[in-house]
Amino acid sequence: MPQPGSFAAIVLGAGIALAGPAAAQPEITWQTFDAGGGTSSGGGYVLSGTIGQPDASGPLTGGALTLAGGFWALEDSCPADWNASGTVTTADISAFLTDWFADIANGTSIADFNGSGVTNTSDLSAFLGAWFAALGGAC
């Protein structure tokens, strides 16, 4: 006849054996979804191929751009500074026209200044308006 304490030992042992693997499972307490790899453009800036970009803990700066929280954010609020030199000069007009003519020839939208989705004479007009406003102190 089995001893009364041996049944309890078997039940306790089985419970520990079953609970052991469940307690060893890893727990995900947070996660991020990092992706990228395409091209985004607007206002004279183009961002390409950011796949695998890690989350940033603080802003990283370089020129007129700032990397904040794993995403590019513009710190410079002067869209007429097309070449991102920090000043608005005739070199910005030259750089914009280079991109504008390339867009017209290739069907791209780097110089889509007004964000309409296509590059056309409206973008040229909008850029020149912003450029003259910047010369007047708008930036």
C-alpha positions in Angstrom: 0.0 0.0 0.0 1.5 3.4 -0.9 2.5 5.8 1.8 0.2 8.9 2.2 3.2 11.3 1.7 4.4 9.6 -1.5 1.3 10.7 -3.4 1.8 14.3 -2.4 5.5 14.1 -3.4 4.5 12.8 -6.9 2.0 15.6 -7.4 4.4 18.2 -6.2 7.2 16.8 -8.4 4.9 16.8 -11.5 3.8 20.3 -10.8 7.4 21.5 -10.6 8.3 19.6 -13.8 5.4 21.2 -15.7 5.9 24.7 -14.3 9.7 24.7 -14.9 9.6 25.2 -18.7 6.9 27.8 -18.5 8.9 29.9 -16.1 12.0 29.7 -18.4 10.2 31.4 -21.4 11.6 34.8 -22.4 9.5 37.9 -22.0 9.4 40.7 -24.5 8.9 43.9 -22.5 9.2 46.4 -25.5 9.8 46.3 -29.2 10.4 48.5 -32.2 9.8 48.1 -35.9 12.7 49.5 -37.9 12.5 49.5 -41.6 13.2 51.8 -44.5 15.1 51.3 -47.7 13.4 53.6 -50.3 13.6 57.2 -51.1 11.8 60.1 -49.7 12.2 63.7 -50.9 10.8 67.1 -50.4 11.9 70.7 -50.1 15.4 70.0 -51.5 16.2 67.1 -49.3 16.4 63.4 -50.3 16.7 60.5 -47.8 17.6 57.1 -49.3 18.2 53.7 -47.8 17.8 54.0 -44.1 17.1 50.3 -43.5 18.5 49.0 -40.3 18.8 52.4 -38.8 18.9 52.1 -35.0 16.8 54.0 -32.6 18.5 57.2 -31.6 18.6 58.3 -27.9 19.3 61.9 -28.6 19.5 64.1 -31.6 22.6 63.8 -33.9 23.3 66.8 -36.0 25.3 67.4 -39.2 24.9 70.4 -41.4 21.2 71.4 -41.7 19.9 68.0 -40.8 19.1 66.4 -37.4 18.6 62.7 -36.6 16.1 62.4 -33.8 14.5 59.2 -32.5 15.6 57.2 -35.4 14.0 59.4 -38.0 15.3 62.4 -40.0 13.9 65.7 -39.0 14.7 69.0 -40.5 16.1 71.6 -38.2 16.7 74.2 -40.8 13.4 76.0 -41.6 14.6 77.8 -44.7 13.5 75.9 -47.7 15.2 78.5 -50.0 18.6 77.3 -48.8 18.4 74.5 -51.4 22.0 73.5 -51.1 21.9 73.5 -47.3 24.9 75.8 -47.0 23.4 77.8 -44.2 22.9 80.9 -46.3 20.7 81.9 -49.2 22.6 82.8 -52.3 22.5 82.5 -56.0 24.1 79.1 -55.6 20.7 77.9 -54.2 19.0 78.9 -57.5 21.6 77.1 -59.5 21.2 73.9 -57.3 17.4 74.1 -57.5 17.5 74.5 -61.3 19.9 71.5 -61.7 17.4 69.4 -59.7 14.4 70.9 -61.4 15.7 70.1 -64.9 16.8 66.6 -63.8 13.2 66.0 -62.6 11.7 67.2 -65.9 14.1 64.9 -67.9 13.8 61.9 -65.6 10.3 62.1 -64.2 11.5 62.3 -60.6 10.3 64.7 -58.0 13.4 66.0 -56.1 12.5 69.6 -56.9 8.8 69.2 -56.1 9.0 72.3 -54.0 5.2 72.7 -53.4 4.7 69.0 -52.6 2.2 68.4 -55.3 3.7 65.1 -56.4 5.0 66.4 -59.7 7.8 68.8 -60.7 6.5 71.6 -62.9 6.7 75.4 -63.4 4.6 75.8 -60.2 7.6 74.5 -58.2 9.9 76.9 -59.9 7.7 79.8 -59.1 7.2 78.7 -55.5 11.0 78.2 -55.0 11.8 81.7 -56.4 9.1 83.2 -54.2 10.7 81.6 -51.2 14.2 82.6 -52.3 13.3 86.3 -52.7 11.4 86.2 -49.3 14.5 84.7 -47.7 16.6 87.5 -49.1 14.2 89.9 -47.4 14.8 88.2 -44.1 12.1 85.5 -44.0 14.6 82.8 -43.0 
